[in-house]
């Protein structure tokens, strides 16, 4: 079975929602839990969908 980064993060969120996932060293060592990371990534995905990005090959934001 091949796991994507998304799969691994989702599993980590499900198993350890309150554990630290990221530490922002440039922002006073601000910590983000797996639950917080899940929330932020869902917000980002919903923003891309609202901009018209569709799932599938060839989908990439253009800046």
Secondary structure, DSSP 8 states (H G I E B T S, - for coil): ----HHHHHHHHHHH-TTSEEEEEGGGTTEEEEHHHHHHHHHHHHHHHHHTT--SSTT-----
